[in-house]
Amino acid sequence: MALVAEARLLWRGAFGVKDFESSAPVSNDTVFEVGSVSKTAFAYVVMKLCEKGVLDLDTPLTRYTPDRLITGDPRLDLITARHVLSHTTGLQNWRSAADPLAIHFTPGERWSYSGEGYSYLQSVVSHLVGHVNPADCTMVDDVRVCATDFDAFMKRRLLVPFGMISSGYLYREGMARPHDNRGKLIPGRRATPFTAARYGAAGGLQTTPTEYAQFLIEIIDPRQSDEYRLNAMSLREMVRPQIEISEALSWGLGWEIQHTTAGDVISHGGENPGYEALVAASLRRKTAFIIFTNGDNGYDGIIKKVVTSEAMRRFLPVMLG
């Protein structure tokens, strides 16, 4: 865990074990998979590419690449980066053999959470400013994927400039290992360039609570815009409600926005097999928390109890659906 107050790291703590079989203890420097919390980092990089004129938030993504994600549906030509970052593409969350990729409503018409949208935008970004190796391809969950430099790209564009030197998108020794809801180690989960190419933007980030806090502080109390940091206009757009989900909840660009009596709280949860995470921050108070776990019961067993405690509610009011 890490807590931020007045846009500074206030406290951090490490509990439990990285690997139940070895009983190696978690430390403040232990790296976790953070699941869909990854979307916040990728969205930040996309907003910077828009500042630079590489992308435009409202230009159809088909203008940037000759590859067509779906054939036979002209609504593909309506999907923009704004639709992806606000989950209004019309694409389902993830495709499967039983649920082939399709556009289920006119882009922009309503909200529906979509990892596929982020994967699509990642492929466009890789085409424009990254490197794709068409000679090094494999199947990842029934989808043909070619290796890319996504890990190096995100390190260059965000992680290293923000001091997140332990963070990345590929497996490294010593990171927290995943466990099921019985505490049993889940074998075989090691991120590769192929899984990073497929899932990196949507759910592939591996980081520590302390390093993610450094990124989150740049959102709630930004330094001067530079080659890597967003300008004030881009930041305002990122955390501005783009589509209303309910009276108490909206979605921005990469962020869920919870409307509380104490002001808006931006947040995002994450869930990969064996890992669960939650981050949230008050733009008004400049406070935040980051909680990463390496177990399938991390949310109900730990995160929800911590977040709904009286002390945490006073520190940072959040709503849990």
N, C-alpha and C positions, 0 to 999 in steps of 0.2 A: 504494500500500500504506500501511497504518498499523498500528503495534504499540502495544498498551496493556499497561502493567505497573503493579502496585499501583493499579489503577483510574485511571491517568493516562495521557495520550498520551505515549508514550515516544519514538516516532520515526515519521516519515512520509517517503515518497519517491515521486517521479513519474518515469516512464520512457516512452520511445516517443513516438508522435504521436497527436494527436486525430483527424487526417484524413490518410490516406496521400497523397491528391492534393495537399493544400496543405502538408503536412509541418509543420503547426502543432504545437508540442510540448505534451505533457501537462504540467500543473502540479499542484500540490497542491490547487488549487481547481477542477480540471476535474470536471464532472458526468458520471456514467455511468448508464446503465440498469443495474439490478441484478437484474432478473428475479425469481425466486421468493424472493430475500432480502426482497422487499417484504412477504411474508406475516408476517414478524416484527413489522414496524411496525403493520400492520393488527390483528394479534392483540393487541398492547398496547392499542390504542384500544378494541377490543371488551371487553377485560378491565376497562377503566375505565368503559365504559358499564354493565357488569354491576355494578360497585361502586355506581354512581349509581342503579341500579334501572331503567334504561331497558331492559335485557335481563336474562335469567337464563340461565346457562350450560346449564341442563337443561330449559328450557321449549321445546317444539316451535316452530320458527320460523313455522309456519303460523298460530300464535296472534297474530303481530305484523303480518301483511299479508294482504289479501284475495286477492292474486295467487298462483296456484298454478303452481309451476315445472313440474310434471308432472301430467297428468290421468290418472285411471284406476289409480293405484297408491297404496293407502292408507298405504304405508310412508313416504310423504312427510311424514305427520303425526307421524313419530317423530324426524325429523332436528332436532337441536339445535345451538346454537353450539359446544358441546363437541365434538360429532361433526365439525363443520366444521374446527375448529382442530386437531384430532388426526387428521384424515384418515380418519375412520371412517363417513362418510355413506353409502357404497355407490355414490356417483356416480363415473363415470369421470373421468379427468383433464380432457379437453376433448372436447366433442361435435363432430360433423362430419356432413355429409350421409350419409356411409357408416356413421356410428356415432351415431345419434340419442341424445339425452339419456335416460338411464334409471337406475333404482336397481338395482344388480346384486347386492346382498345386504342383509339386514336391518341398518339403521343400528346401529353399535356392535358388530357381530358380529366384524369384523376390520378390518385396516388396508389402505387402498388410496389412494395419493396422488391428490388431486383439486383441480385448479384450479377446476373448476365449483362445488365446494362453497364456496370462498372468494367466487366471483362471486355465488353465491346469497346468502350472508350479507351481502355488500356491498350488494346490492339491498334487503335487509331494513333494514339500517342507514340507507340513503338514504331509505327510506320513513319511518322513525321520526324521524330527526333531521336529515336533509338536505333537498335540494330536487331534484325531478325535473321536467324540462320536457317534458310529453307532446306539445307542439307542435313539438318540435325533435328528430326521431328519424331514424335511418338504419340500414342494415344493416352490421354488422361481422362478417365471417366467417360469413355466413348466419344471424346472430342479430340480431333487431330490437332496437336499443338507443336509448334516449333520453338526451339530455345531462343531466348532473347537476352538482352543485357539489362533487364528490368531492375535487378538488384543493384548493379553498378549505377544505373540511371538515377534511382531514388537516393542512393548514397550521395551522388554528386549534386543532385538538385535540392535535397532537403536534409538528409540525416547528418552528414558530416558538417555542413555549414551551421546546423543547429546544435552541434556538440553531441549528437546521438551516435557515438562511435562504436557502441556495442550492438547497435540495431541493424537489421537487414531482413532479407527474405529467403535466406538459405540456411539449412541446418548447420549448427555448430555444436561441438562437444561442450558439455557442461551446462547446457540450457535446461530449463525445467521440462521434464518428460510428462506426457499426457497420461491421465488415469480415468477409468470409468467410474460410475457412481458407487461402485463397491470398493474403490481404492486400488483396483488392479491395473497394472501398467498396460497401456495400449501399445502394442508393438508396431513397428514398420512405418511410423509417421516421421519422415525426414524430407523436408522441403528441398526440391531440386530446381534447376533452371526451368524445367518443364512445368512443375506445379506453380512456380512463381509467374511464368508466362500466362498460365490459365487463371490463377486465383490471387495473384499478388495484390492488385489494387483493391479487390473486394475483401480479402481476408488473409493475406499472407504476411503481414508485418510481424516481426519478432523484435521485442524491445523490453526495456525494464520500466517499472513505474517512475523511477527518477528521470530517465531520459525522455519518457513521454511527457512528463511534467514540464520539461524544458520546451517542448513543442507547444504544449497547451498554454504556457505563459505567453508565448508569442501571439496567441489568439486574443487573450484577455487583456494584455498590456504590451502591445507591439512596440518594438524598437523602430527606428527609422527604416523606411523602405530601402531595399538595396537589390542586388542581383538575385537574391533568393527570397527575401521577405516581401510580403504583399504591401501594397500601398493602402491607405485608409479607405478608399472607395471600394477596393476589392474585398477587404475585410468586412466592411458593412454589408456588402452584397452577400457574402458567404453566410453570415449569421442573421440575415433578414428572412422572415417567413416568405417562402415561395409558394407554398400550397398549404391550406388549412386541413388538418386531419379531424380535429374536434375543437371545441371552444378552448380547451386547455392545451392543445398540442398542434404544432405546425412542423413543417420540414423546410430546412434551409438548403444550402448547397454543401452536402457532406455531413450535415448536423441535424439531429432532432432538436427541436426547440420547445421546451416546456414553459408554459406561461403560468407563473406562480404569483402570489400576492407580494412576494419579495422581489419580483422582477423576473426576467427571462433567464432560464437555465439551458445552456446547450449541453447535449449529452449524446452518448452512443454506447451501445452494448456490443459485445462480441462473443461468438460461440463457435469454436472449432472442436472436433472430437477430442475430448480430454482437456479442454481449456474453456474457461468462461471469464469474461472481463466486463467492467463497466467504468466509464469515465464521465464526469460532469463538471461544469464550471458555471459560475455566476459572472456575467459580464459586468454587472453593476458593482458587485462586492469584490471582484477580482479574487475570488476563492475557488478552489477546485479540489476534487478527489480523484484518485486513480486506484483501481483495485484489479489486480490480475490473479487468477488462480489456475492451477493445473489439475483440475478434476471436473468431471461432468456434473457433480453436485455443488460446484463452486457458487452458483447464483443463489439457489435456495438455501444451501448449507452455510454460506458465509456472506456473500455480497448483500443479499436482501436484509439479513439481520443487522449488518453494520450500517447500511444506508438508512434503515428505518429506526435506528436507535435515536433516542432523544438528543444525545450530544451531536450526532451528525445532522439531524434536522435543524438544530440551531446554527450549525456551522454552514450548511449548504442545503436549503430546502429543495427536495426533488420529489417527483411523483413516480411511482412504479406501477405500470399497468399490469 
